[in-house]
Amino acid sequence: MEEARKIALRLARLPAAGINMVKEAINKTYELRGMAMSMTYAEEMFSLTAMNQTPEGAEFRKIAREQGLKAAIKWREERFK
């Protein structure tokens, strides 16, 4: 958190117009690389996955709820070894 604060304070000293231009350039680069379409696709897949109730999905959500997301991802990864 302290590192984020240092960066924020450093950015706050820069000209707003410059920051806006850099932000626009970064956003445009992502757009040109298909980021918007990727995000839309990810939303669709997430929705389909959430609607598709399977025993494995229920177990993943149970582990995530009780032990945290890292534990659930570890459980999922172990199944594919």
C-alpha positions in Angstrom: 0.0 0.0 0.0 2.9 2.3 0.8 4.4 1.8 -2.6 1.1 2.6 -4.3 0.9 5.8 -2.3 4.4 6.8 -3.4 3.5 6.2 -7.0 0.3 8.2 -6.7 2.1 11.1 -5.1 4.7 11.1 -7.9 2.0 11.0 -10.6 0.1 13.8 -8.9 3.1 16.1 -9.5 3.0 15.5 -13.3 0.9 17.7 -15.6 -2.6 16.5 -15.9 -2.6 16.9 -19.7 0.4 14.6 -20.0 -1.1 12.0 -17.8 -4.3 12.1 -19.9 -2.4 11.6 -23.1 -0.4 8.7 -21.8 -3.7 7.1 -20.4 -5.3 7.6 -23.8 -2.3 6.0 -25.6 -2.4 3.0 -23.3 -6.2 2.5 -23.7 -5.9 2.9 -27.5 -3.1 0.3 -27.6 -5.3 -2.2 -25.7 -8.2 -1.4 -28.0 -6.0 -2.0 -31.1 -4.9 -5.3 -29.6 -8.5 -6.5 -29.2 -8.8 -5.9 -25.5 -12.4 -4.7 -25.7 -13.5 -7.8 -27.6 -11.5 -10.0 -25.2 -13.3 -8.4 -22.2 -16.7 -8.9 -23.8 -15.8 -12.6 -24.6 -14.6 -13.1 -21.0 -17.9 -11.7 -19.7 -19.9 -14.1 -21.9 -17.8 -17.1 -20.9 -18.0 -16.1 -17.2 -21.8 -15.9 -17.5 -22.0 -19.3 -19.2 -19.8 -20.9 -16.7 -21.7 -19.4 -13.8 -25.0 -20.7 -15.3 -23.6 -24.2 -16.0 -24.1 -25.8 -12.6 -21.7 -28.8 -12.3 -20.5 -30.8 -9.2 -17.0 -29.5 -9.9 -18.2 -25.9 -10.1 -20.1 -26.3 -6.9 -17.0 -27.7 -5.2 -14.8 -24.9 -6.5 -17.2 -22.3 -5.2 -17.5 -24.0 -1.8 -13.7 -24.1 -1.4 -13.4 -20.5 -2.5 -16.1 -19.4 -0.1 -14.7 -21.4 2.9 -10.9 -21.3 2.2 -10.4 -18.5 -0.3 -9.9 -18.2 -4.0 -6.2 -19.3 -3.9 -7.2 -22.6 -2.3 -9.9 -23.1 -4.9 -7.5 -22.4 -7.8 -5.0 -24.8 -6.2 -7.7 -27.5 -6.0 -8.7 -26.9 -9.6 -5.0 -27.1 -10.8 -4.4 -30.3 -8.9 -7.1 -32.0 -10.9 -5.2 -31.4 -14.2 -1.8 -32.8 -13.1 
